Amino acid sequence: MISSIALGGTYTVKITVCKKEEIVIFRLKGRVISPSTKKILETVEETLTRHASSPRLVFDFREVTRIDGAGLGMLMKIYTKILPCGGKIAVININKHIRNVIVRTRLIAVLKCFKSESDAVAALLQCS
């Protein structure tokens, strides 16, 4: 399954959704900042309605140029939504700036960071 959503305007972000085994991967491109986070969150929630009761999600930041507090809040909202049903969340391909933001805000404790998609998929499959 692959779908792609582009949000226009000043805050352009593109979301590509695909599935690898039981893992849903969200490939983001652009800036993960307010107001684009609302549409990203809606896309994730819509995708969750069509998938397993214990979702395992990967967010690919390879082509993300910036994240702000709204972007971090969006990730935490998704995390708190999937945690009660045994869901897991991981981020991959984060640049130095985004990694520093995640570390400084101490979200590193809940967001599992991996260097590659294959590493994240393997780790999340072991969590099942």
Number of C-alpha atoms within 10 A of each C-alpha: 8 10 9 13 14 15 14 10 8 9 14 15 22 21 22 17 20 17 14 11 9 16 21 24 26 25 19 23 19 20 22 26 21 15 14 21 22 15 16 24 16 11 17 18 13 11 14 17 10 8 14 13 12 16 21 25 25 27 22 23 22 16 16 19 15 15 19 15 13 16 21 19 13 19 22 16 12 18 18 14 13 19 14 9 12 13 20 23 24 22 23 22 18 21 14 9 12 18 16 13 16 19 13 10 12 11 15 14 10 15 19 16 20 18 12 14 18 12 12 24 22 12 14 21 13 8 11 12
